């Protein structure tokens, strides 16, 4: 009788396998190329703290922000090796050159000069500063990744580009080459035990540090709107598989600066669900900025056809809080999914 019950339960057990997907702005960015690799190899305290957060939460798939890109992926490889040394193995990763730090010949920030970090396609002191990466326990279909990194801002349907006195800011020439993504927008297919999913990841520009033209605010608006347009089929074919949007929108639904309608429209899209992860104290805040306060800016948003088993924000009320605080101002957000 017991054997019969076990056999009857096997299909249910298989269906109930959970998939943990996380987003984490590590803030592992440095002031120059090669410095992050140096710090990972030196077991820098911040790097060690980031590793502790990831090892403790153990996501199956994690979208990382704030990680410096290099041509050969040496920093990412070193981080993966360090995680593996602590028993958290990610045999698959995706790491592509972002717009951050990508030089242009135009004055993109309107300060009257060229060649500064604000004149790159995305703010950055060097190519690849504060990029993105995806780590996965399961195979990534790298050849099928859809990258929208080169999409021009003015090509986005309904885009609102900055103006001063009715004129394009900072110039028509600048707006002709300005890309939408301050970092990147990727759709990364991953083959998991519960089927293929598309991990959609990005890191939007903060909607501050600009002037009355609202350049950063408008860009953040459209970087967040991008996902709604993609899901509506206005940027080409919609993803055919289940998906999870995981990234740093730099936009709180209620507090702070920015165009709130962009994130609220995304959260209300019938094709996605918002689990509203909470920390142990019951807060949905994912970052603490000095002088600004706590906000919810980091998201993991599954498509509506997933069953959300659990969700949370890693911000422990124990001694482990010290490591989490040393790692990043941002908090890792995770969602456990079941194939229904």
C-alpha positions in Angstrom: 0.0 0.0 0.0 2.8 2.4 0.9 4.6 1.6 -2.4 1.4 2.3 -4.3 1.0 5.7 -2.6 4.6 6.6 -3.4 4.1 5.7 -7.1 0.9 7.8 -7.2 2.7 10.8 -5.8 5.7 10.7 -8.2 4.0 12.7 -11.0 2.9 15.3 -8.4 6.5 15.6 -7.0 7.9 16.1 -10.5 5.3 18.8 -11.3 6.1 20.5 -8.0 9.8 21.1 -8.7 10.5 24.7 -7.9 12.7 27.1 -9.9 14.2 30.0 -8.0 14.8 33.1 -10.1 16.5 36.1 -8.6 17.6 39.6 -9.4 20.5 41.3 -7.6 22.2 44.6 -8.2 25.6 43.7 -6.7 27.1 47.2 -7.1 30.3 45.3 -8.0 31.5 48.2 -10.2 34.9 49.8 -9.9 36.5 53.1 -11.1 38.6 51.5 -13.8 38.9 48.5 -16.1 40.4 45.4 -14.5 39.9 46.5 -10.9 36.9 44.3 -10.3 38.9 41.2 -11.5 41.7 42.3 -9.1 39.3 42.6 -6.2 37.6 39.2 -6.8 41.0 37.5 -6.8 42.0 39.4 -3.6 38.8 38.3 -1.9 37.8 42.0 -1.4 35.3 42.3 1.6 32.5 43.5 -0.6 33.0 40.7 -3.1 33.0 38.2 -0.2 29.8 39.7 1.1 28.1 39.5 -2.4 29.2 35.8 -2.6 27.7 35.2 0.9 24.4 36.6 -0.2 24.2 34.4 -3.3 25.4 31.3 -1.5 22.8 31.8 1.2 19.9 32.4 -1.2 21.1 29.9 -3.9 19.0 31.0 -6.9 18.9 28.6 -9.9 18.9 31.6 -12.2 20.1 35.0 -11.2 20.2 38.3 -13.1 23.1 40.4 -11.9 23.4 44.2 -12.3 26.3 46.5 -11.4 29.0 44.0 -12.7 31.8 45.5 -14.8 32.1 43.9 -18.3 35.4 43.0 -19.9 36.1 41.6 -23.4 37.1 38.2 -22.3 34.7 37.8 -19.4 37.5 37.4 -16.9 35.8 39.1 -14.0 32.6 37.1 -14.5 34.6 33.8 -14.7 36.5 34.7 -11.5 33.2 35.4 -9.7 31.7 32.1 -11.0 34.8 30.3 -9.8 34.6 31.9 -6.4 30.9 30.9 -6.1 31.8 27.4 -7.1 34.5 27.3 -4.3 31.6 27.9 -1.9 29.5 25.1 -3.3 27.3 27.2 -5.6 27.9 26.2 -9.2 26.8 28.0 -12.3 28.0 26.2 -15.4 26.1 28.6 -17.7 26.4 32.3 -18.0 25.6 35.2 -20.4 27.6 38.4 -20.5 27.5 40.9 -23.4 29.0 44.3 -23.8 26.5 46.9 -22.5 25.9 50.5 -23.5 27.4 51.8 -20.3 30.8 53.5 -21.0 30.4 53.0 -24.8 32.0 56.1 -26.2 30.4 58.4 -28.7 31.6 61.6 -30.5 28.5 63.6 -29.5 27.7 65.6 -26.4 24.9 63.4 -25.2 24.4 64.9 -21.7 24.3 68.6 -22.9 27.1 69.9 -20.7 28.8 71.5 -23.7 31.7 69.0 -23.8 32.4 65.6 -25.3 34.3 62.5 -24.1 32.9 62.5 -20.6 31.1 59.6 -18.9 27.8 61.2 -19.6 28.6 61.2 -23.4 28.7 57.4 -23.5 25.7 55.5 -24.7 25.1 54.8 -21.0 26.9 56.6 -18.2 30.3 55.1 -17.6 33.9 56.0 -17.1 35.1 53.1 -19.2 33.6 50.6 -21.6 31.4 48.1 -19.8 31.3 49.8 -16.4 28.4 48.5 -14.3 27.1 45.9 -16.8 24.8 43.0 -16.7 25.2 39.2 -16.4 23.0 36.1 -16.1 24.1 33.1 -14.2 22.3 29.8 -14.5 22.4 26.2 -13.3 20.7 25.2 -16.6 21.7 25.6 -20.2 21.4 29.0 -21.8 20.5 29.1 -25.5 23.1 31.8 -26.2 22.6 31.8 -29.9 18.9 32.6 -29.4 19.4 35.5 -27.1 17.5 38.6 -28.3 19.5 41.7 -27.5 18.0 45.1 -27.9 21.2 46.9 -26.7 21.5 48.8 -30.1 17.9 49.9 -30.3 17.7 53.6 -30.8 15.6 55.6 -28.3 13.8 57.4 -31.1 12.8 54.1 -32.7 10.8 53.0 -29.6 7.0 53.4 -30.2 5.7 56.3 -28.2 9.1 57.4 -27.1 9.4 60.8 -25.4 12.8 62.4 -26.0 13.9 65.4 -24.0 13.3 69.0 -25.3 14.2 72.5 -24.2 12.1 75.3 -25.6 10.6 72.9 -28.1 14.0 71.9 -29.4 15.6 68.4 -29.2 17.9 68.2 -26.2 20.9 68.3 -26.3 20.8 68.3 -30.2 19.2 66.6 -33.1 22.6 64.9 -33.8 22.8 63.5 -30.3 19.2 62.2 -30.4 19.9 60.6 -33.8 22.5 58.2 -32.3 21.2 57.9 -28.7 20.3 54.3 -27.8 17.4 53.5 -25.5 19.2 51.2 -23.1 21.5 52.8 -20.6 22.9 49.3 -20.0 21.1 46.6 -22.0 17.7 44.9 -22.6 18.1 41.1 -23.1 15.7 38.2 -23.6 17.7 35.1 -22.6 16.3 31.6 -23.3 17.1 29.1 -20.6 16.2 25.4 -20.8 15.2 24.3 -17.3 13.7 21.1 -15.8 10.3 22.7 -16.0 10.7 23.8 -19.6 12.2 26.7 -21.5 11.8 30.2 -20.0 12.9 33.6 -21.3 14.7 35.6 -18.7 14.1 39.3 -19.6 16.7 41.5 -17.9 17.7 45.1 -17.8 19.1 47.9 -15.6 17.4 51.3 -16.3 18.9 54.7 -15.9 18.0 56.5 -12.6 15.4 59.2 -13.3 17.5 61.9 -11.6 20.8 63.8 -12.1 19.4 65.8 -15.0 17.8 69.2 -15.5 14.4 70.6 -16.6 14.7 68.7 -19.8 14.1 65.5 -17.8 16.5 63.5 -20.0 17.1 60.7 -17.4 13.5 60.7 -16.2 12.2 60.2 -19.8 14.8 57.7 -20.6 14.0 55.6 -17.5 10.3 55.9 -18.5 10.9 54.4 -21.9 13.4 51.8 -20.6 10.7 50.4 -18.3 8.0 50.8 -21.0 10.1 48.7 -23.3 8.8 45.5 -21.7 5.2 46.4 -22.1 5.7 47.2 -25.8 7.6 43.9 -26.3 4.8 41.9 -24.7 2.2 43.8 -26.8 4.1 42.7 -30.0 5.0 46.3 -30.9 8.8 45.4 -31.1 8.5 42.3 -33.2 7.3 38.7 -32.3 6.4 38.2 -28.7 8.2 35.6 -26.7 6.6 32.2 -27.2 7.7 30.6 -23.9 7.1 31.5 -20.3 9.1 34.4 -19.1 10.4 36.2 -16.0 11.3 39.9 -16.0 14.2 40.3 -13.6 16.2 43.5 -13.2 16.6 47.0 -11.7 14.0 49.4 -13.0 15.3 52.3 -10.8 11.7 53.2 -10.4 9.4 52.8 -7.4 5.6 52.5 -8.0 4.8 55.2 -5.4 7.8 57.0 -4.0 10.7 59.2 -5.3 11.1 60.8 -8.7 10.3 59.3 -12.1 7.3 58.6 -14.3 5.3 56.2 -12.1 2.9 55.3 -14.8 5.6 53.3 -16.6 6.2 50.9 -13.8 2.6 50.7 -12.7 1.4 49.9 -16.2 4.0 47.1 -16.3 3.0 45.7 -13.0 -0.7 45.8 -14.1 0.0 44.0 -17.4 -2.3 41.0 -17.6 0.5 38.9 -19.1 2.6 39.2 -15.9 2.1 38.8 -12.2 3.7 40.7 -9.4 4.3 38.5 -6.3 5.3 41.6 -4.3 8.2 39.9 -2.4 8.7 41.0 1.1 11.6 40.9 3.6 11.2 39.2 7.0 10.0 42.5 8.5 7.2 42.8 5.9 8.8 45.5 3.7 8.8 45.5 -0.1 11.8 47.9 -0.2 14.7 46.6 -2.2 17.2 49.5 -1.7 18.2 52.1 0.8 19.7 55.3 -0.6 21.1 57.8 1.8 19.1 61.0 1.8 16.3 59.4 -0.2 15.2 56.4 1.9 14.0 52.9 1.1 12.4 52.2 -2.2 11.2 49.3 -4.3 13.2 49.4 -7.6 14.4 45.8 -8.1 11.8 43.3 -9.6 11.2 39.7 -10.4 8.0 39.5 -12.4 6.9 36.0 -13.7 4.5 35.6 -16.6 0.9 35.0 -15.5 1.1 31.3 -16.4 3.5 30.4 -13.6 2.4 29.3 -10.1 4.4 31.4 -7.6 5.2 29.0 -4.7 7.1 31.6 -2.6 8.9 35.0 -2.9 11.1 37.2 -0.8 13.7 39.8 -0.3 17.0 38.8 1.3 17.4 41.2 4.2 17.8 39.0 7.3 17.0 40.2 10.8 20.0 38.2 12.1 23.7 38.8 12.2 23.7 38.0 8.4 22.4 41.5 7.9 25.9 42.8 8.3 27.1 40.9 5.2 24.0 41.9 3.2 24.7 45.6 4.0 28.4 45.3 3.2 27.5 43.7 -0.2 25.3 46.3 -1.7 22.7 49.0 -1.0 20.4 46.8 -3.0 18.8 43.6 -1.7 18.5 40.3 -3.6 14.9 39.6 -4.7 13.8 36.0 -5.4 10.8 34.1 -6.6 10.2 30.4 -6.4 8.1 29.1 -9.4 6.3 25.9 -10.0 5.3 24.7 -13.5 1.5 24.5 -13.3 
